[in-house]
Amino acid sequence: MAGVHDGFAALGQHLATGLRDVTSDLAALDGEGWWAVVVDFEGKVTCARFDRVRRAPLPA
């Protein structure tokens, strides 16, 4: 994906890498893949799809 470099998401005990898509369309969540979804205080939605997800506890 042009313009996207080294995207990742660290959520709880999971680390997602290999950012594939970014969209605000919630219908995309019905498709394939692992998605991280963020909704800001104004209701703006950002959905990010990743290729790889692994368990990776946060450092203490």
DSSP file (Angstrom, degrees, kcal/mol; ACC not computed):
  #  RESIDUE AA STRUCTURE BP1 BP2  ACC     N-H-->O    O-->H-N    N-H-->O    O-->H-N    TCO  KAPPA ALPHA  PHI   PSI    X-CA   Y-CA   Z-CA
    1    1 A M    >         0   0    0      0, 0.0     3,-1.5     0, 0.0     2,-0.1   0.000 360.0 360.0 360.0 122.3    0.0    0.0    0.0
    2    2 A A  T 3   +     0   0    0      1,-0.2     3,-0.1     3,-0.0     0, 0.0  -0.344 360.0  14.0 -65.1 134.6    1.6    3.2   -1.1
    3    3 A G  T 3  S+     0   0    0      1,-0.2     2,-0.5    -2,-0.1    -1,-0.2   0.416  98.4 108.5  85.5  -1.4    2.5    5.7    1.6
    4    4 A V    <   +     0   0    0     -3,-1.5     2,-0.4    15,-0.1    -1,-0.2  -0.944  42.4 174.7-113.0 124.2    2.1    3.3    4.5
    5    5 A H        -     0   0    0     -2,-0.5    -3,-0.0     1,-0.1     0, 0.0  -0.992  59.8 -13.5-132.6 132.0    5.3    2.1    6.3
    6    6 A D  S    S+     0   0    0     -2,-0.4     2,-0.2     1,-0.2    -1,-0.1   0.800  76.1 178.3  55.2  36.8    5.8   -0.1    9.3
    7    7 A G        +     0   0    0     12,-0.1    11,-0.7     2,-0.0    12,-0.6  -0.474   6.4 161.1 -70.3 141.2    2.2    0.1   10.5
    8    8 A F  E     -A   17   0A   0      9,-0.2     2,-0.4    -2,-0.2     9,-0.2  -0.975  29.1-148.1-152.3 163.7    1.4   -1.9   13.6
    9    9 A A  E     -A   16   0A   0      7,-2.0     7,-3.1    -2,-0.3     2,-0.6  -0.990   4.3-162.5-136.3 129.8   -1.2   -2.2   16.4
   10   10 A A  E     +A   15   0A   0     -2,-0.4     2,-0.5     5,-0.2     5,-0.2  -0.948  20.4 168.8-112.0 110.8   -0.4   -3.2   20.0
   11   11 A L  E >   -A   14   0A   0      3,-2.3     3,-2.1    -2,-0.6     2,-0.2  -0.946  57.6 -58.8-130.0 109.6   -3.7   -4.3   21.7
   12   12 A G  T 3  S-     0   0    0     -2,-0.5    46,-0.3     1,-0.3    44,-0.0  -0.391 123.0 -11.1  58.9-120.1   -3.6   -6.0   25.0
   13   13 A Q  T 3  S+     0   0    0     -2,-0.2    43,-2.4    44,-0.1     2,-0.4   0.160 121.7  89.1 -95.7  16.3   -1.6   -9.2   24.5
   14   14 A H  E <   -AB  11  55A   0     -3,-2.1    -3,-2.3    41,-0.3     2,-0.5  -0.917  52.9-164.2-123.1 143.6   -1.5   -9.0   20.7
   15   15 A L  E     -AB  10  54A   0     39,-2.8    39,-2.0    -2,-0.4     2,-0.5  -0.988  11.3-164.3-123.0 119.8    0.8   -7.3   18.2
   16   16 A A  E     +AB   9  53A   0     -7,-3.1    -7,-2.0    -2,-0.5     2,-0.3  -0.891  14.9 169.0-105.7 132.1   -0.5   -6.9   14.7
   17   17 A T  E     +AB   8  52A   0     35,-2.5    35,-2.4    -2,-0.5    34,-0.6  -0.838  44.0  62.9-133.8 171.2    2.0   -6.1   11.8
   18   18 A G  E    S-     0   0A   0    -11,-0.7    33,-1.8    -2,-0.3    -1,-0.2   0.970  70.7-145.1  76.3  57.0    1.9   -6.0    8.1
   19   19 A L  E     + B   0  50A   0    -12,-0.6    31,-0.2    31,-0.2    -1,-0.1  -0.349  28.7 168.2 -58.1 124.3   -0.7   -3.2    7.6
   20   20 A R  E     +     0   0A   0     29,-3.4     2,-0.3     1,-0.3    30,-0.2   0.814  56.1   8.8-107.0 -46.4   -2.7   -4.0    4.5
   21   21 A D  E     - B   0  49A   0     28,-1.2    28,-2.5     2,-0.0     2,-0.4  -0.973  48.4-165.2-140.8 150.6   -5.7   -1.6    4.5
   22   22 A V  E     + B   0  48A   0     -2,-0.3     2,-0.3    26,-0.2    26,-0.2  -0.991  27.1 149.9-134.4 130.5   -7.1    1.4    6.3
   23   23 A T  E     - B   0  47A   0     24,-2.5    24,-3.4    -2,-0.4    -2,-0.0  -0.972  47.2-143.1-151.6 162.6  -10.7    2.5    5.9
   24   24 A S  S    S+     0   0    0     -2,-0.3     2,-0.8    22,-0.2    21,-0.2   0.337  73.2 107.7-105.4   2.6  -13.5    4.3    7.7
   25   25 A D    >   -     0   0    0      1,-0.2     3,-1.8    22,-0.1     4,-0.3  -0.728  54.4-162.7 -86.8 107.6  -16.1    1.9    6.1
   26   26 A L  G >  S+     0   0    0     -2,-0.8     3,-1.6     1,-0.3     4,-0.2   0.729  84.6  73.5 -62.8 -22.0  -17.3   -0.5    8.9
   27   27 A A  G >  S+     0   0    0      1,-0.3     3,-1.6     2,-0.2    -1,-0.3   0.761  81.8  71.9 -62.6 -23.6  -18.7   -2.9    6.1
   28   28 A A  G X  S+     0   0    0     -3,-1.8     3,-1.9     1,-0.3    -1,-0.3   0.769  80.8  73.1 -62.5 -24.8  -15.1   -3.8    5.4
   29   29 A L  G <  S+     0   0    0     -3,-1.6    -1,-0.3     1,-0.3    -2,-0.2   0.696  84.4  66.7 -65.4 -17.8  -15.1   -5.7    8.7
   30   30 A D  G <  S+     0   0    0     -3,-1.6    -1,-0.3    -4,-0.2    -2,-0.2   0.613  93.1  80.2 -75.3 -12.0  -17.3   -8.4    7.1
   31   31 A G  S <  S-     0   0    0     -3,-1.9     2,-0.0    -4,-0.2    -3,-0.0  -0.053  94.2 -67.3 -84.0-171.5  -14.3   -9.3    4.8
   32   32 A E  S    S+     0   0    0      2,-0.1    -1,-0.2    17,-0.0     2,-0.1  -0.295  83.9  42.5 -74.0 158.1  -11.2  -11.4    5.5
   33   33 A G  S    S-     0   0    0     16,-0.1     2,-0.5    18,-0.0    18,-0.1  -0.256  85.5 -61.1 105.0 176.4   -8.4  -10.6    7.9
   34   34 A W  E     -C   50   0A   0     16,-1.0    16,-2.6    -2,-0.1     2,-0.4  -0.902  51.1-163.0-105.8 125.3   -7.7   -9.3   11.3
   35   35 A W  E     -C   49   0A   0     -2,-0.5     2,-0.5    14,-0.2    14,-0.2  -0.874  16.7-156.8-114.9 140.5   -8.9   -5.7   12.0
   36   36 A A  E     -C   48   0A   0     12,-2.7    12,-2.8    -2,-0.4     2,-0.4  -0.964  21.0-162.7-106.5 131.7   -8.0   -3.1   14.6
   37   37 A V  E     -C   47   0A   0     -2,-0.5     2,-0.4    10,-0.2    10,-0.2  -0.963   9.8-175.4-123.2 131.4  -10.8   -0.6   15.0
   38   38 A V  E     -C   46   0A   0      8,-2.6     8,-2.6    -2,-0.4     2,-0.5  -0.985   5.1-170.3-124.9 134.4  -10.5    2.8   16.7
   39   39 A V  E     -C   45   0A   0     -2,-0.4     6,-0.2     6,-0.2    -2,-0.0  -0.989  16.8-147.2-122.6 121.7  -13.4    5.3   17.3
   40   40 A D    >   -     0   0    0      4,-2.3     3,-2.0    -2,-0.5     6,-0.0  -0.222  34.3 -92.4 -82.5 178.1  -12.4    8.7   18.5
   41   41 A F  T 3  S+     0   0    0      1,-0.3    -1,-0.1     2,-0.1    -2,-0.0   0.712 126.3  53.9 -64.6 -21.0  -14.5   10.9   20.8
   42   42 A E  T 3  S-     0   0    0      2,-0.1    -1,-0.3     0, 0.0    -2,-0.0   0.410 122.0-104.4 -93.2   1.9  -16.2   12.6   17.9
   43   43 A G    <   +     0   0    0     -3,-2.0     2,-0.3     1,-0.3    -2,-0.1   0.484  67.5 151.1  91.7   3.7  -17.3    9.3   16.5
   44   44 A K        -     0   0    0      1,-0.0    -4,-2.3    -5,-0.0     2,-0.4  -0.555  34.2-147.4 -71.8 129.0  -14.8    9.1   13.6
   45   45 A V  E     - C   0  39A   0     -2,-0.3     2,-0.4    -6,-0.2    -6,-0.2  -0.813  16.9-175.5-101.8 135.8  -14.0    5.4   12.8
   46   46 A T  E     - C   0  38A   0     -8,-2.6    -8,-2.6    -2,-0.4     2,-0.5  -0.986   4.5-170.9-128.9 122.0  -10.6    4.1   11.6
   47   47 A C  E     -BC  23  37A   0    -24,-3.4   -24,-2.5    -2,-0.4     2,-0.5  -0.949   2.0-170.8-113.5 129.2  -10.4    0.4   10.7
   48   48 A A  E     -BC  22  36A   0    -12,-2.8   -12,-2.7    -2,-0.5     2,-0.4  -0.981   8.4-153.4-124.7 124.6   -6.9   -1.1   10.0
   49   49 A R  E     -BC  21  35A   0    -28,-2.5   -29,-3.4    -2,-0.5   -28,-1.2  -0.817  13.8-163.5-100.3 136.3   -6.4   -4.6    8.5
   50   50 A F  E     -BC  19  34A   0    -16,-2.6   -16,-1.0    -2,-0.4   -31,-0.2  -0.868  22.6-147.2-121.4 151.1   -3.2   -6.5    9.2
   51   51 A D  E    S+     0   0A   0    -33,-1.8     2,-0.4   -34,-0.6   -33,-0.2   0.834  84.5  36.7 -80.1 -37.0   -1.5   -9.5    7.7
   52   52 A R  E     +B   17   0A   0    -35,-2.4   -35,-2.5   -18,-0.1     2,-0.4  -0.959  57.2 177.5-129.0 136.4    0.1  -10.9   10.9
   53   53 A V  E     +B   16   0A   0     -2,-0.4     2,-0.3   -37,-0.2   -37,-0.2  -0.999  11.2 166.3-135.1 133.4   -1.0  -11.1   14.5
   54   54 A R  E     -B   15   0A   0    -39,-2.0   -39,-2.8    -2,-0.4     2,-0.3  -0.973  43.1 -95.5-142.4 157.7    0.9  -12.7   17.3
   55   55 A R  E     +B   14   0A   0     -2,-0.3   -41,-0.3   -41,-0.2   -42,-0.1  -0.589  48.5 162.4 -70.8 130.3    0.8  -12.8   21.1
   56   56 A A        -     0   0    0    -43,-2.4   -42,-0.1    -2,-0.3    -2,-0.1  -0.657  28.6-144.4-153.6  88.6    3.3  -10.3   22.4
   57   57 A P        -     0   0    0      0, 0.0   -44,-0.1     0, 0.0     3,-0.1  -0.220  29.1-106.6 -55.8 142.7    2.8   -9.2   26.0
   58   58 A L        -     0   0    0    -46,-0.3   -45,-0.0     1,-0.1   -48,-0.0  -0.442  42.3-100.0 -67.3 143.8    3.6   -5.6   26.7
   59   59 A P              0   0    0      0, 0.0    -1,-0.1     0, 0.0    -3,-0.0  -0.327 360.0 360.0 -65.1 148.7    6.9   -5.1   28.6
   60   60 A A              0   0    0     -3,-0.1    -2,-0.1    -2,-0.0     0, 0.0   0.474 360.0 360.0 -76.8 360.0    6.7   -4.5   32.3
